[in-house]
Amino acid sequence: MAEAWVFPTFVLCLCGFFTSMRPSEPFITAYLVGPDKNLTQKEVFNEVFPVWTYSYLALLLPVFLATDFLRYKPVIILQGASLIITYLMLMYAQGLMATQFMEFFYGVSTATEIAYYSYIYSVVDSAQYQKGTSYCRSITLVGYTVGSVTGQVLVSLAQVPLFYLNAITLTSVTLAFVTSWFLPMPNKSLFFHQAHGCVDKKELTIKAAGLSPRVLSRAALEDPESKVPLNAEESPPAAQHVKEGQAVGGGGLLEVLRILWLDLLQCYSSWPLLCWSVWWALSTCGYLQVINYAQALWEEVLPSQDSDIYNGCVEAISTLLGAVAAFGVGYVKISWKDLGELVLCSFSVVIAVAVYIMDTVRNIWVCYVSYVVFRSTHMLLITIATYQIGANLSMERYALVFGVNTFAAVALQTLLTVIVVDSSGLGLDIFTQFLIYASYFGMIAAVFLAAGLYKLVVRRRRSHTPETVGGITESDFSGDQVSLNDCNYHH
C-alpha cells in the first residue's frame, strides 16, 4: 500500500518541479522587447499578452471536462507538450503573429494545470489526500523559487543572455514532459469513471441535490418506489454514480453536466461558501492582471536595456514570504464566521494601496517592495479562502467549486482585458491600467466592508431579540460551519 502511495506522488512531484522551474519567467517582458524579438512595448502589452487570457478562458471548461474523462494523465502530458512548443516558439519564432500563437500555447499549458492538481486524488487513498496535496503544491513553489533565483544569478552574475534562460527553461519543461509518461494511469476519475454502478434515477436526483438524511427519509416515505436508503448517514456526491466508462455519446456528458449543475446549486446555497467564493473569484481576477503586467510596469519605470534588473530576485522573495505567511495563518485563531468579511476588507485595502504605490511612485525599488507586499498578502488571503471554501466540501465538490470559481475569475479577467488592455478596446497605457487595478481592489474592499458591517448589525439585533421557532432560537443556526448536506435549511 505504501508503494502505491509513494511512487505516483514522487513522479508527480518531479513533474511539478520541472514544470515550474523556469528561469526565464521573470524576464519574459524584457526578452520580448529586447533585441531577440524586437517587439514594441505596445505590441507586447496590448496585443500579445491578452491572447493568453482569451485562450485560457476558452479552454478552461472543455479542459476541465476532458481532464476527468481522459483520466488526468493524457492532459498532464499535453501540458508538457504545450510548454515545449511555447518555449521553442519563444526562442525561434519571429514576428507579432508568431508570438501571439506562442501565447495561445501558453494558455493551453495554463488551462491544463488542473490535471496536475487533480491527479493525486485518483491514485492514492483518501487518507493520503492531505499529504499528497501538500507535497504537490509545495514542490511547485520550490520549483518556481529555484527557477527565479537561478535566472537572477545567471543574469546578474554570469551576464547570461536571456535567450539561454529560455533554453534552460525548455530543458526543464522537456524533463517534465518525459517524467509525465511514467505516471500510473488512473482507473477512476471524479465524475466520468467511477467503480460504482448506476442507481435509480430518482435516488440520483435526490442525492445530487445534496439533501440531508432527514430529507432522504421523508422522500422515501412519500414515494416507496424511489429506492432511497432510510439509514443513509451522508449523501455522497451524485457524480460518483455515473456508470463506469460511460461514453459521452450515450448521454454521459449531459448527465454529468446536469449533476454538476445540481451540485453547484446545492453548494452555493451556503452563504459562507458563497461569500468566500465571490472574494476568491474577484481577487484572483485582479491578481492575475497585476502579475501578468507587473514586468511591463517595471519595464516602463526602468528599461532593462539601460540598467540591471532584479525581477527574479523579487519573484523569489515574494513567493517565499507568501509561503511563510500562508503557513503562519494556520496558527492564527480568528472567528472567521464573525470577522471574515472585515478581514477580507482590511487586507484588500492593503493590496489596493500596494498596487497604487507601485503605479504612482516611479521608482523601481518602490515598485519591487510594493509588489512583494501585494503578492505575499494575496497568497496569505487565498490560503485562508481556500481553506474556508474547502472545509465542508467532499473532494469531488472541492474540485467542482474551485473549477467554477477559477472560470469566474478568468471570465472577469477577460472582460477587464478586453476593456482596459486590448488594442481593440481602450488600449490604455500601463500606468493607467494599474490605477484601474488599484481602484478595482478598492472596490472589492468596499463591497466586503459593507457585507461585514451588515453582518455585525444583523447579528447584534438577533442577539438582543432572539426568536424562538419550535423551541429553537435563531442563534442555534449560527454555527461556525454550515453543513453542505443541510444547506437547504440555511439560506
ABEGO torsion letter per residue (X at the ends): XAAAAAAAAAAAAAAAAAAABBAAAAAAAAAAABAAAGBBAAAAAAAAAAAAAAAAAAAAAAAAAAAAAAGGAAAAAAAAAAAAAAAAAAAABBEAAAAAAAAAAAAAAAAAAAAAAAAAAAABBAAAAAAAAAAAAAAAAAAAAAAAAAAAAAAAAAGBBAAAAAAAAAAAAAAAAAAAAABBBBABBAAABBABBBBBAAAAAAAAAGBBAAAAAAAAAABAAAGBBAABABBBBAAAABBBGBBAAAGAAAAAAAAAAAAAAAAAABAAAAAAAAAAAAAAAAAAAAAAAAAAAAAAABBAAABBBAAAAAAAAAAAAAAAAAAAAAABBBBAAAAAAAAAAAAAAAAAAAAAAAAABBBAAAAAAAAAAAAAAAAAAAAAAAAAAAAABBAAAAAAAAAAAAAAAAAAAAAAAAAAABAABAGBBAAAAAAAAAAAAAAAAAAAAAAAAAAAAAAAAAAABBBBBGGBBAAAAABABBBAAAAAAAX
